[in-house]
Amino acid sequence: MKNRLNVLVELIKLGRPRTWIFIILSYYIGWFLSSGNNIFYELFGLSAFICVVASTNIINAYTDIEEDKINLPNRFKTVMKIGRKNVLKAALILYICGFILAVPLPLQFLLIYLLAVFDSAFYSLPPLRFKTKPLMSLISFSGAVFLPLLAAWSINKNIFEFPVIGMAIGYWFLTYGTVKNLPDFEGDLLAGLKTTATVFKTLDRAKMATSIILLSPYPLFVMLISSGLIEVKFAILLVMLLPLLLVINNIMKYKSFDLLEKTHTEGFLYANAFLMLTLILTATNVKSVFIILVSVFILFLIKKRKFDSR
């Protein structure tokens, strides 16, 4: 019994609960945009997508066993301790649990859930292995925020009425995906992986390209707001340029991979802050404030444990 409990704890670690915050925040942005009010649909939909993101992280740990010997040795040891077959089995069980939760919801939600499972599984698994294709890796990665947002919307509204702000947030998160590959540059290069970082051959070029891509959503937001496609209140999101510039400054300044891991953590916190601000702009009410406070509390606990953000 004790051994099984230890395995469960290790699997939860592999599922990386810290990344669930992205799902929760983006899901509720979609929920509030669509004026949802059915609490059972709300919780079933959210739980289904938490199953997906946990499965994504577990499968990623399963497939990246060789790279993790260099990049994330603690995760490598955890996978070997549990057993690779058990790790894969856990991911499959989570997908099935999510499917069961999605079945009672509207058909368009179920279809988006299945798309999320496809995106989640083949982000890491062969033969598609999106993460080894620079552009596809970013598109696939953006699904972690875009698909929960779209799915929450689909519970209450037609997906063909999906607002422009939702698509803009999806693009913003796509650009954030470039940060995560910088600390892994050395391990990915040695493993022969083509990522958004290694495709530029040198770390300095990768850092410059990452910085430019990270900045690109902000001119887009200005254009969409000025053209009336996004509500003016979302102009407040432009203040997030300030913390982003600090992250970019450190990306360009840091030379060692240990320090680049620090910029990844900074980027992780920046991304969460961006989604929190978007949520409060979408719906300034007690519920949204509560969700943000819970997210901040989780981040505080994570920081106290001196986590690595990958």
Summary of the structure (lengths in Angstrom):
residues: 310
radius of gyration: 18.9
end to end distance: 29.8
largest distance: 60.6
contacts: 1037
relative contact order: 0.12
helix: 81%
strand: 0%
